[in-house]
Amino acid sequence: MSLSERWLTVPDLVELLGVSPGRVHRLFEQHTLLPARVGGVLRVPSEFLDEGEPMPELRGTLIVLSDNGFSDDEAVRWMLTVDDVLGVAPIVALRAGRKAEVRRVAQSLL
Protein backbone atom coordinates (compact mmCIF):
# COMPACT_ATOMS: atom_id res chain seq x y z
CA MET A 1 0.00 0.00 0.00
CA SER A 2 1.75 3.17 -1.15
CA LEU A 3 -1.22 5.48 -1.62
CA SER A 4 0.08 8.16 0.73
CA GLU A 5 2.92 10.49 -0.10
CA ARG A 6 4.19 10.27 3.47
CA TRP A 7 3.61 7.59 6.08
CA LEU A 8 4.18 8.30 9.77
CA THR A 9 5.35 5.61 12.19
CA VAL A 10 4.43 5.50 15.88
CA PRO A 11 7.76 7.18 16.81
CA ASP A 12 7.04 9.89 14.20
CA LEU A 13 3.60 10.46 15.76
CA VAL A 14 5.04 10.53 19.29
CA GLU A 15 7.38 13.32 18.23
CA LEU A 16 4.85 15.20 16.10
CA LEU A 17 1.96 15.06 18.57
CA GLY A 18 4.11 15.32 21.70
CA VAL A 19 2.47 12.30 23.34
CA SER A 20 3.58 8.89 24.60
CA PRO A 21 3.55 5.74 22.44
CA GLY A 22 0.71 4.46 24.64
CA ARG A 23 -1.33 7.57 23.84
CA VAL A 24 -0.72 7.05 20.10
CA HIS A 25 -2.05 3.50 20.41
CA ARG A 26 -5.10 4.80 22.31
CA LEU A 27 -5.74 7.21 19.42
CA PHE A 28 -5.74 4.13 17.16
CA GLU A 29 -8.14 2.26 19.47
CA GLN A 30 -10.48 5.28 19.63
CA HIS A 31 -10.44 5.61 15.81
CA THR A 32 -9.05 9.11 16.14
CA LEU A 33 -6.21 7.97 13.89
CA LEU A 34 -5.99 4.76 11.92
CA PRO A 35 -2.82 2.89 11.03
CA ALA A 36 -2.17 0.42 8.27
CA ARG A 37 0.63 -2.11 8.13
CA VAL A 38 3.15 -0.94 5.55
CA GLY A 39 6.24 -3.10 5.25
CA GLY A 40 5.19 -4.84 8.47
CA VAL A 41 5.21 -1.56 10.43
CA LEU A 42 2.17 0.36 11.69
CA ARG A 43 2.02 3.63 9.78
CA VAL A 44 -0.48 6.46 9.48
CA PRO A 45 -0.90 8.49 6.29
CA SER A 46 0.21 12.08 6.86
CA GLU A 47 -3.06 13.14 5.19
CA PHE A 48 -4.88 12.07 8.38
CA LEU A 49 -3.30 15.00 10.24
CA ASP A 50 -4.13 18.68 9.94
CA GLU A 51 -1.68 21.23 11.31
CA GLY A 52 0.03 18.57 13.41
CA GLU A 53 -3.17 17.19 14.95
CA PRO A 54 -5.52 14.34 13.98
CA MET A 55 -8.29 15.63 11.71
CA PRO A 56 -11.42 15.89 13.90
CA GLU A 57 -13.65 14.89 10.95
CA LEU A 58 -11.80 11.60 10.54
CA ARG A 59 -13.03 9.76 13.65
CA GLY A 60 -16.70 9.44 12.73
CA THR A 61 -15.88 8.21 9.25
CA LEU A 62 -13.43 5.63 10.60
CA ILE A 63 -16.08 4.39 13.05
CA VAL A 64 -18.60 4.00 10.20
CA LEU A 65 -16.06 1.97 8.21
CA SER A 66 -15.24 -0.19 11.24
CA ASP A 67 -18.96 -0.77 11.89
CA ASN A 68 -19.28 -1.89 8.25
CA GLY A 69 -16.64 -4.57 8.85
CA PHE A 70 -13.65 -2.86 7.26
CA SER A 71 -10.26 -3.87 8.64
CA ASP A 72 -7.89 -1.03 9.50
CA ASP A 73 -5.90 -1.68 6.32
CA GLU A 74 -9.08 -1.71 4.19
CA ALA A 75 -10.35 1.50 5.79
CA VAL A 76 -7.05 3.31 5.22
CA ARG A 77 -6.97 2.09 1.62
CA TRP A 78 -10.54 3.31 1.04
CA MET A 79 -9.78 6.71 2.58
CA LEU A 80 -6.84 7.20 0.19
CA THR A 81 -8.36 5.80 -3.03
CA VAL A 82 -10.48 7.87 -5.42
CA ASP A 83 -14.13 6.94 -4.91
CA ASP A 84 -16.39 6.98 -7.97
CA VAL A 85 -19.30 8.60 -6.10
CA LEU A 86 -17.18 11.30 -4.45
CA GLY A 87 -14.98 11.90 -7.49
CA VAL A 88 -11.94 12.20 -5.22
CA ALA A 89 -10.37 10.18 -2.42
CA PRO A 90 -12.52 10.34 0.73
CA ILE A 91 -9.70 12.01 2.69
CA VAL A 92 -9.62 14.79 0.07
CA ALA A 93 -13.39 15.20 0.35
CA LEU A 94 -13.15 15.37 4.17
CA ARG A 95 -10.47 18.05 3.90
CA ALA A 96 -12.81 19.98 1.58
CA GLY A 97 -15.57 20.01 4.20
CA ARG A 98 -17.68 17.23 2.67
CA LYS A 99 -17.95 15.20 5.90
CA ALA A 100 -21.65 14.31 5.60
CA GLU A 101 -21.23 13.16 2.00
CA VAL A 102 -18.17 11.03 2.84
CA ARG A 103 -20.01 9.36 5.73
CA ARG A 104 -23.08 8.74 3.57
CA VAL A 105 -20.90 6.95 1.00
CA ALA A 106 -19.07 5.04 3.75
CA GLN A 107 -22.41 3.88 5.20
CA SER A 108 -23.47 2.55 1.80
CA LEU A 109 -20.43 0.27 1.51
CA LEU A 110 -20.83 -3.41 2.23
N, C-alpha and C positions, 0 to 999 in steps of 0.2 A: 504494500500500500504506500504509494508515494504521491498522494493527491495534494498534500500540503507543501508549501514552499519551505516551511520551517517547522520542525518537530521539536518539542520541548520535553526533556526528560524530567523525572522527579527532582533530581538535584538542580536542574535549571529553574523549575518552578519554585523550589525552596528559596533560591536566591532572588528570583524576580518578585515573588509575592511576600518575601520576608517572613515566612512561616516555617514550621517544623515539617519534616517528612511525614509524620503522623497526621498533621493537619492537611497536607496535600492529599493523602489517602482518604481522609474523611470527606474532602471536597469531591473525590471520585465517588464514594459511597452515597453521598447526598445528591449526586447528579448535577452538581454545580459545575464541574468539569468532567470530561470523559476521555479516558485514555484508550489507545489502541496499542496492540503489540506490533511494533515495527522492529524487525531484526531481533526479535525475542525480548525487546526492552519496552516497558510501558512508556508511551510518548503521547503528548497532547499537541494537536495542531495549534500553531501560534494564532490562527484565525479565531480560536475560541476565547482569546483575551482581547480586552479593549482598554487601552491606556494602562496596561500592567495589572489589570484585574479581570477575573472571569466575567464574561458578558452576562448581565442579569437575565436577558431574554432567553439564554440558552437552557437553563434548568428545566423549565416547563416542557420544552420541546424534547429534551432528553428523557424526561419521565414518560411522555407519551410514547416515544419509541420503545422504551423499556417495557411499558405496559402492553405494547403490541408484539412483544416477544423478540425484539431485536437484541442481539448480543452487543456488547460494547463496540467490538470491531465493526459490526454491520451498521450500527448507528453512526459511528464516526465516518464510515465510508459514505453513507447516505447524505450526511451533512455536507460533505465535500464534493459530491458529484452533482453535476447539472441535472435537475429534475425537469421532466418534460412539461409538467403542469406549471411550475414556477418560472421556467425559462432560464433560471440561473441555479447555482448550487444553493441549497437551503441556508447555509451560513451567510451567503451573500445577501439573500433576501432578508434574513434576520437583521443584518447590519444596516439594511435599507429601511428598517422600521416595519417590515411586513410580517410581524410575529403571528398575528391571527391567521393569516393565509398559510404560513409555514406549518402551524399546528394543525390546521384543517387538513392539509395534504398529509401530514404525518399520521393523523387519526384514520385516514382512508387506506393506509397501507396494511396489507395482511402478510 
